[in-house]
Amino acid sequence: PFVRAEKFHRAIRKLGVTKKGQTYLDKFRRIITEIGNALGYVRTVRSAGMQYSSNAIKFVPDLEDICEFTELVDEQKLSPETREACANLDSVLKSLIDSIGGDGSDGETEY
């Protein structure tokens, strides 16, 4: 294995160096490191999203039976501002339920 590695290293050196004086093997290492860092960042963001969703959903008492608040506002004939606020709440609840309860088969995020 060491002989092949040395042979490979010599072949890479024959390619020359970049304008910054790096060999192409060094440049390849740098690119691989940047890809790894990007994947680590994506995993961190995903983990933060999962934590946020799980912290937010704990305030919903029953995930199986969530009423539509806009329907309740319409029945009671409350103000348009109240209806808009309830529509926002319905949207947030649906988003939270989708983010933690999706089975992943139809593109939903499964946390």
C-alpha positions in Angstrom: 0.0 0.0 0.0 2.8 2.4 0.8 4.5 1.8 -2.6 1.3 2.5 -4.4 0.7 5.7 -2.4 4.1 7.0 -3.1 3.7 6.2 -6.8 0.4 8.0 -6.8 1.9 11.0 -5.0 4.7 11.2 -7.6 2.2 11.0 -10.4 0.2 13.9 -8.9 3.4 16.0 -8.5 4.1 15.5 -12.2 0.8 17.3 -12.9 2.5 20.4 -11.5 1.2 23.0 -9.0 -1.5 25.5 -8.9 -1.0 29.3 -9.1 -0.9 29.4 -5.3 1.9 26.8 -5.2 -0.3 23.9 -4.1 -0.1 20.5 -5.6 -3.3 19.1 -7.1 -3.5 16.6 -4.3 -3.5 19.4 -1.7 -6.2 21.1 -3.7 -8.2 17.9 -3.7 -7.8 17.6 0.1 -9.1 21.1 0.5 -12.1 20.5 -1.6 -12.9 17.3 0.3 -12.6 19.2 3.5 -15.0 21.9 2.3 -17.5 19.2 1.3 -17.3 17.7 4.7 -17.7 21.0 6.4 -20.8 21.7 4.2 -22.3 18.4 5.1 -21.6 19.0 8.8 -23.4 22.4 8.6 -26.4 20.8 6.9 -26.6 18.2 9.7 -26.4 20.9 12.3 -29.2 22.9 10.7 -31.3 19.8 10.5 -30.7 18.9 14.1 -31.6 22.5 15.2 -34.9 22.2 13.2 -35.7 18.9 14.8 -35.0 20.4 18.3 -37.1 23.5 17.5 -40.1 21.3 16.3 -40.0 19.0 19.3 -39.8 22.0 21.7 -42.7 23.8 20.0 -45.0 20.8 19.6 -44.9 19.9 23.3 -47.4 22.6 23.9 -50.0 20.9 21.7 -52.1 18.7 24.1 -53.4 16.2 21.5 -51.7 15.7 18.2 -54.4 13.3 16.9 -57.3 15.7 17.5 -56.5 19.3 16.5 -59.4 21.5 15.8 -59.5 24.1 13.1 -59.6 27.5 14.9 -60.7 29.4 11.8 -63.9 27.3 11.7 -64.6 28.1 15.4 -64.1 31.8 14.7 -66.5 31.7 11.7 -69.1 30.0 13.9 -68.8 32.7 16.5 -68.7 35.5 13.9 -65.6 37.1 15.5 -63.6 40.0 14.1 -61.5 39.6 10.9 -58.3 40.2 12.9 -59.2 37.3 15.2 -59.9 35.1 12.1 -56.5 36.1 10.6 -54.7 35.2 13.9 -56.5 31.9 14.0 -55.6 31.2 10.4 -52.0 31.8 11.3 -52.3 29.5 14.3 -53.8 26.8 12.1 -51.0 27.2 9.6 -48.3 26.9 12.3 -49.9 23.8 13.9 -50.2 22.1 10.5 -46.6 22.9 9.7 -45.5 21.4 13.1 -47.6 18.3 12.7 -46.2 17.8 9.2 -42.6 18.3 10.3 -42.8 15.7 13.1 -45.5 13.3 11.8 -44.6 12.8 8.2 -43.8 9.3 7.0 -41.3 10.6 4.4 -43.1 8.9 1.6 -44.5 12.0 0.0 -41.6 14.4 0.5 -42.5 15.5 4.0 -39.8 16.2 6.4 -39.5 13.5 9.0 -38.0 14.6 12.3 
